[in-house]
C-alpha cells in the first residue's frame, strides 16, 4: 500500500498542558482514508503518532486502526512526521 496523501491540521494543546501538536489524515492508494492520527510531542521533544482510539466498555483505550506490520507503521509515521515538519519548517 502506498500513502497517496497526507493532510496535517494544527491542533496544539501545549497551552493547556497537553502534548498533541496536530492531527493528520492519510489516504492509502487513493482508496482508503484514515482520519484522526494524532501527532504528539514526547517529554524529550521527539514526535510520535497515535492512531485513532475509542474507549472500550472496560474503560481502556483501544486503537481502532492498527498497522499489522512494524514496517508499515514506520512508513506511516515517517510520512506524517515529515509532512508536519515540512509544514512548520522544523529540521
N, C-alpha and C positions, 0 to 999 in steps of 0.2 A: 504494500500500500504506500502510496505517495501522499505527502502533505501538500495539497494544492493551494491552500490559502490559510493565512494566519491573520486574525484581527485582534488588536490589543485595545482595551478600554481602561484608561486610568481609573483607579479606584483606591486611592491612597488612604489608608486608615491610620497612619502614623500619628495624626493629630489626636486620636482617641486612645493611643497606646497599642494599636493593632500593628500587625506586620504585613498585611496584604497591600501590595503596591499596584496591582492591576488585575483585570480579568481578561481571559483570552477565549476566543472561539477559533476552532480549527476545522478545516474541511479536508476530508480524505478522498482522494481520487475523484473529486468533483461530484461525489455521491453521498457522502455522509458528513453531517455537521455535528460537532461536539461543542456544546456551549458551556461556559462557566468554569473553565480551568483557571484556578487562582494562581497568581504569581506572588510568592511570599518571600520576604527577606528573612534570612536566618539571624540568630542572635550575633553571629560572627560577620554579618554583612553579605554573605553569599545569597544567591537566589535559587529557589526551587519551585516546583509546581505541585499543585494539589488538584486531583481530578474531582469532578462533581460528586457530592456526597448527599446522603439522606440519613435521617435519624431512624434507626430501627426501633421496633417496639420495646426492645431491651434498653433503649437509651443510647446505645453505641452508634457512632457514625460509620456508615458503610459506603464505600465508593460504588457509584452506580455505573461508572465507566472504568474499565481497568485493562490496560495492555497486558497481554499474556506472555510477552517476552521482554526481557530486560533491554534488548537491543531496540525494540520498537518504542519502549518507554523513553529511552535515552534520545532517540530520534525526535520524538515529540518535544521532549524537554529542551533540546538544543534549538529546535525551530522556534519555539515560543520565547525562550530567553533571548535568543539572538535578535528576534524581531523587537522585543521590548527594549533591549539595549540600543538597537539602531534607532528606534523611535525617540528615545530620550538622550541620545548621543553619549552613552555610557561605554567606557572601554574596559 
